[in-house]
Amino acid sequence: MAHVLHSPFSGGDNPELEAIQSLIRRAGRHLRSDIVHEVAAGRERLPVYCLELGATAAEVPAVGFFGGVHGVERIGSHVLLAYLQSLVERLEWDELLHETLRRVRLVFMPVVNPGGMRRRTRANPSGVDLMRNAPVEADHSVPWPLGGQRLSPLLPWYRGRRDADMQPEAQALCRVVEERLLPHRFSLTLDCHSGFGMTDRIWFPYARSRQPIDCLADIYTLRNLFHSAHPYHHFYLIEPQARRYTTHGDLWDYLYDRSRARGSRRFIPLTLEMGSWLWVKKRPAQAFSMLGIFNPIAPHRHQRILRKHLTLFDFLIRAATSHQRWLPDNTRRHALHESARTYWYDPQPRPPAPLHG
């Protein structure tokens, strides 16, 4: 059996990296793994792993799963590792899984920011918030400092120096997306975070602008498919991030715009924001711990969250594999775009956004 994560505090300094290494040993030849960056941590160098299952031909679709962009949001890494463990164990006997993997490429970066995870900080060891680090400026003013600030790494949501390159962890994520996902005929990504209110949200770009994304009709169709296929999973609020707040430097804004500039075929980037305030509400003492604000500490809640999102992950893989059956054609795209625009962008009163994200 692979290494199991029992809580955000289990194991040594980096139980998540131990779990990845255990999965690599367990999966053998089925799981392709490489280290796309190493982060200096004192005398150690912490690996940033990229793990893959399935096909590699550009003709098949690809799905990318990302976690641990913010070091304190360890539950994002945990739900991905739990799902990857399930896939690895099923490789021993599940013929249907093997058939699926002949038709899709799966890419996992479960711990993008191991240095921040080791330090129990949102930012990387240089004090930079990786999700504010891309060379993208918002179309208008953003809430300060939540939308990204360049004043000091001692304050949250630090973007880095204006004249500096992106942080190496952010560059590694972008390389993986551009080299292993965007060349495929269809690709989508899910980036797992925690810490926004008490509702689980699925966000899509833009974070920098309140203008609709070009692939709005595709996302609206995907949303309707999920609700039809899983009518008892309506606990996700699916919406553009900018309905809550706008930011500078969002990596998925940057990558989506890069995909359009290079003429890539369809690419849908999604973010899962797990509502961590509910965990704090049920156990208020967690509010006095940085990890407690962003992670379910009680073992039974931690295990429940590891199970909760597996249906979503399976759905995204099935939707990608069958994308030709549901993606709207040109005759339907305009009407669906207008329906989605009305649904998501018509003026509505919104509650103030909590200071997370």
N, C-alpha and C positions, 0 to 999 in steps of 0.2 A: 504494500500500500504506500501511496505517496505521503509525504509530510502534510499534516493537517494543521491549519491555523485555527487555534481555539479562541483567540481574542486578539485585540490590537496590541496586547502587552506580552503575548506568549513568546517563548523562545529567547534568543539572545538579542543582540543589538539590531539585527536585521532578519527577523523570522521570515519575512517575505522573500528575501533572496535565498534563504535555505529552502523554502518551499519550491521556488523555481528550479533550483539545482536538483532537488529530489524528483521533480516532474521530468526533467531532462533525462535523468538516469532511468526512471521508470518507463518512459516512452520509447527509449532506444531509437531505432532508425526512423520511426514514424514522425518524430518531432525534430524539425530543423531548428537549430539554435545558433545564434552568434551574438557576440558582444559588440554593440554599435558605439559604445563610449565607455570610458572609465572615469569615475569621479574621485578626486583626491580627498581622502578623509584621514588626516594625520599620516600615519605610516602605511595605511591601507589604501587600496584603490577599489572602489565599489563599482561593480559592473552594471551597465544598463543593457539588459537583455532584450533581444527580439526573438520571438518564438513563432514558428510557422507550422501549419498543417495543410495538407491538400495540394491541389494542382498549382502550377506556376504559369501556364500558358496565358497569353494576353487575351485570348478569346473567352476565357471563363471569368466570371465576376469575382470580386475580392471584398472581404470584410475585415476591417481593422478594429481591434479593441485596445484601448489605452487606459492606464490608471496611474495613480501616484504622481501626477503632475505637481500637486501640492503635497508636501511631505507630511502634513498633519492629517490629511484625508486618507488614512490607511484603508478604510473600508472599501474604497474604490478598487484598490489593488486586490483586496481579499475576495470581492465578488468575482473578479476575473479569474483569480487563481482557483477558486472553487469550481467555476465553470470549466476551466481548462483541465482540472483534475478529473471532472466527470467525463470529458471527451477522451482523455488518455486512458482511463479505466475501461471505457466502452470499446476502445480499439481492439481489445482482446477478443471480443465476441460479436460486436454489432456490425453486421454486414451492411445494413442500411446506412450507417455512418460512413463506412468505407465508400459506398456508392456516392454519397453526398460529397465526400472529399475529393472524388475524381472530377467533380463539377464546380468546385469553388476553392478559392485560396483564403485561408484564415491566417491573419497576422495579429500577434499579441505583443504589446509592450506593457507589461503589468506594473512596472515600477520605473517610471520615467525619471524620477527625482530621488534616487536612493540617498544622496547626501542630505537633502532636506528631511527625508524620513528618519535617517540616523539622528539628526539634530532636533527632530520634532518641531520643525518650523515649516511654515507655508512655503517660504522661498527656498531657493537652492543655497548651497554654502556661500555663494557670493552675495546673498541678500536680495536676489532678483526674483520677482514673481514671474514664473515662466509663462503664465497666461496673460501677462501684460507686456511681453518682451518682443513681440513681432514688430517689424517696421510698418505699422498701420496706425494712422491717425483717425480719430472719430470725425464724423462729418460736422459735428457741432460740439458745444461744451458738454463735459461729462461731470458726474458728481465727484468731488475731490474729497479724499484721496482714492475712493473706491474705484474710480474709472482709470486709475493709473497715475503715478506721480514720479517725477525725476528728482525730487528734492534730496532724499536720503534713503539708503538701504536700511536705516534704523526704523523707518516708518513702513507700515504695510503697503502692499500693492506697488512696490518700487519697480519701475520699468527698466532700469539700467541707464547708463549714460547715452545721451542722444547720438554721439558719434561712434558708439561701440557696436561690434557685431552682436548678433543674437548669442545668447548663452549656449554653451556646447550641448546641454541636454535638449534645449529647444531645437537646435540644429539637427540633432540626432533624430528627434521625432519627425521633423520635416523631411529629412532624407528618406526615412522609412516610408512615409506617405508618398513622396514623389517617385521613389524608385520601385516600390513594391505594391502600391495600390492604384495610383493614377494611371499607369499604363494599361490597366485592364478596361474592358469594354464598359463595365459598370463597377462602381465601388462605393461603399459607404463605410463610415467609421462611427464608433461610439466611444466617447471619452467619459470615464466614470469619476464623478466628484461627489462631495457631500457638503452640507452646510448652508442651505438656503431654505429657511422657513420650515414649515411642518408638512409640506406636500412634496411628493416626488415629481420632478419635472423633467421633461425631455425638451431640451432647447436646440434650436438650430440658428445659424447665422441670419442676420448679422448682429454682432455685438456693437459694431461701430456706427451703425446707421439704422434708422427706423424705416428705411426703404425696403420693400420686399426683395427677397433673394430670387435669382433667375429661375431656380428649380422649384419654385413654390408649388407648382401643380404636382410635381412628383412627390413632394413631402406631404401634401394634403391627401393625395391618393394613398400613400403609405400609412398615414394616420388612420384613414377610414378603413383600410384593410385590417389593421391591428384591432380596431374596435369591433369590427365584424367577426373576426376570427376568435377574439378573446373578450367576449362581452362582460366578463366579470373582472377584467383587469383595467377598469376605468379609473384607477387611482393615480394614473399618470396625467399630469397637465402638460400637454404638448403645445409649444408656443415658440415664437421667435424670442431670443434672449432680450432684444431691445425693448420688448414690452415691459420689462422689469427695470432695466437700467442699461446704459450704454458705456462702453469702455474703449480705451486705446489698446492697441497691441495684442489683440486676440489672435492666437495661433490658428484657429479654424477659419476666421475671416481671411487671414493671410493665405492659407492653403487653398481655400475655395477660390479666391481671386487668382491665385497662381494656376489652378487647374483650368480656369476660363482663359487665361492669357496663353497657355500652351495648347489650347484647343483640345484638351482632354475630353474624353467621353464622359458620361454622366457620373457625378461625384456628389454624394450627400453626406455632409458631416453633421453628426448629432452629439449632444452632450447629455448624459444622465446626471441630474443634480438630486441626490438623495436628501430628503428633508430631515436634517439632523436635529432640528429643534424639537421634534416629537420625542426623540430619545432623551433629550435634556428635560423635557416636561415630565416624562415618566420617572426620571431619576435626577432631580434637581442638583444633587451634589456633583454631578458631572460638569456643571458649569464652572467649577473651580479648577478644572484641569484642561489644558489646551487640547489634549487628545480627546477628552470627554466631550468637548463642544462639537467635535466633528465625527465621532465614532460611537457605535453602540457598545457600551462596556459590559453590560450584563451578558453572560454567556448565552442565555436563551434568546435574547434579542439579536445578538451577533449571528447566531445560527439561523434565525428567521430571515435576516437580511440576506445571508448567503443563498438562501433558497428563493427568495422573493422575486429576483430579477432573471432567473434562468429562462422563464417563458419568453421574456423580451429578447434575450440573446438568441434563443432558438428561432424565434420569429424573424429576426433580422437576417440570419443566415438563410432561412428558407426563402425570404423575400428577395434577397440578392440572387440566389440560385435560380429563381423563377422570374427574374425581373422583366423578361420579355413578355410575360403574360399579363402584367399589370401596368407597366409604365404607359402613361397616356401618349397617344399618337398626336400628330399635329392638328388633326381635326377636332380633338377634344381639349387640347392643352389650353387654349385661350379661355374657354368657359370655366375650366377647373381653376385656372389662375385667378380669375375674377371671383369665383366662389371662395377661394382661400383668402384672397385679399379682403373680402367682406368679413369673413369669419375672424381673421386675426388682426386686421389693421384698421377697421372702422373705429372711430373714437369711442372709447368707453372709459368710465372712471376706474382708476387703478389704485389699490392701496399702496402706501409707501413701501419701497423695497427694503428688506433687512440688509444690513451691511455685511454681506458675505458674497461669495461667488468666485 
